[in-house]
Amino acid sequence: MTTHQPASASRPAQDTRRQTPASPRIALVTGASAGFGHAISAALCRDGWTVVGAARRADRLNAIRQELGPNFHPLELDVTSDTSVAHAVAHMAAHFPDGPDLLVNNAGLALGVGPAQHADMQDWERMILTNALGLSRMVHHFLPGMITRGRGHVINIGSTAGNYAYPGGNVYGGTKAFVKQFSRGLKADLHGTPVRVTNIEPGLVGGTEFSLVRLHGDEAKATAVYKDANALLPEDVAEAVVWAASQPPRVNISTIELMPVTQSLAGTRVYRG
Ligand SMILES: NC(=O)c1ccc[n+]([C@@H]2O[C@H](COP(=O)([O-])OP(=O)(O)OC[C@H]3O[C@@H](n4cnc5c(N)ncnc54)[C@H](OP(=O)(O)O)[C@@H]3O)[C@@H](O)[C@H]2O)c1
């Protein structure tokens, strides 16, 4: 006679969901000098990670080191420069030869809110160079080491702008659609390896420099973007990153799309001339 055991009997008694690293694991976070990158670095440090926080503004990174302590290591990096990324690779090899276990490709920006027909070509170039080419360059340099070490996780910061078109989103949305499809392609290429890939796609998030950069320093307009919107906070995105990174090794979180409750999809429009 077969005895049926309750489903729980085949499971370990303790909660194995969250995998806080037993020994310090190494995360490389780009765009760590502000916004999401700062919050992601703080959350990972709290979760026991050693974080190399990279961005162009060394002074900002050094201030974050004062705030987060010795588990945060500043690294000057411009993802649009091959020389700068090669320097980062050499720095990681010299100081953190066992890492990174986690690469968070967060550095990115939007420039301009106008329609495509009025856009500045230099803005378009910079978005493509940073959000698409810069992100690809980081993956190109750091992915082979993850495969050699037999562990790794690439978390890309995409955007709802890559999923849904909106007026003025044009090339920014295009770069984030690239991030989405590139993430899917990476997952396909990594078939049979233990390396994980996640794309995190936030909607409207306040408390960062994003809109100030997008609106070329116009503080009044940047503030108005978030007025009464109850937007997400950088900490909400950081929580998604830490959650995806702390899953058991068998789990690959492919996509997380998060929006504030106040944000929804408007559907298509009809212009009545
Ligand atoms: N805020 C939102 O509503 C929102 C929503 C969805 C997705 N996102 C995406 O989330 C990411 C972070 O945005 P955020 O809101 O935190 O913006 P943010 O506050 O402006 O931060 C952007 C970060 O990227 C860094 N960065 C920009 N260009 C870089 C480069 N060439 N090399 C290295 N670092 C560079 C900046 O540092 P330095 O200037 O010091 O280099 C800064 O640390 C971006 O990819 C953005 O597209 C934002």
The ligand as a Gaussian input file, in Angstrom:
#p B3LYP/6-31G(d) Opt

LIG

0 1
 N       13.429000      57.372000     -12.636000
 C       12.565000      56.708000     -13.398000
 O       11.378000      57.055000     -13.440000
 C       13.009000      55.505000     -14.188000
 C       12.041000      54.611000     -14.628000
 C       12.393000      53.491000     -15.338000
 C       13.717000      53.245000     -15.597000
 N       14.675000      54.116000     -15.186000
 C       16.066000      53.772000     -15.486000
 O       16.731000      53.530000     -14.269000
 C       18.117000      53.829000     -14.389000
 C       18.525000      54.763000     -13.262000
 O       17.727000      55.927000     -13.349000
 P       17.582000      56.952000     -12.146000
 O       16.157000      57.362000     -12.123000
 O       18.203000      56.426000     -10.908000
 O       18.400000      58.193000     -12.760000
 P       19.536000      59.125000     -12.124000
 O       19.193000      59.524000     -10.735000
 O       19.754000      60.205000     -13.153000
 O       20.808000      58.170000     -12.078000
 C       21.449000      57.762000     -13.250000
 C       22.799000      57.174000     -12.887000
 O       23.438000      56.762000     -14.089000
 C       24.766000      57.243000     -14.071000
 N       25.253000      57.418000     -15.427000
 C       24.718000      58.153000     -16.429000
 N       25.495000      58.077000     -17.520000
 C       26.537000      57.260000     -17.196000
 C       27.678000      56.806000     -17.892000
 N       27.934000      57.179000     -19.158000
 N       28.545000      55.985000     -17.269000
 C       28.316000      55.596000     -15.999000
 N       27.268000      56.016000     -15.275000
 C       26.392000      56.842000     -15.878000
 C       24.708000      58.556000     -13.290000
 O       25.960000      58.830000     -12.671000
 P       27.072000      59.856000     -13.167000
 O       26.352000      61.054000     -13.721000
 O       27.848000      60.141000     -11.907000
 O       27.860000      59.094000     -14.163000
 C       23.695000      58.193000     -12.219000
 O       24.349000      57.545000     -11.143000
 C       18.302000      54.380000     -15.789000
 O       18.735000      53.339000     -16.639000
 C       16.892000      54.831000     -16.175000
 O       16.709000      54.815000     -17.576000
 C       14.358000      55.232000     -14.478000

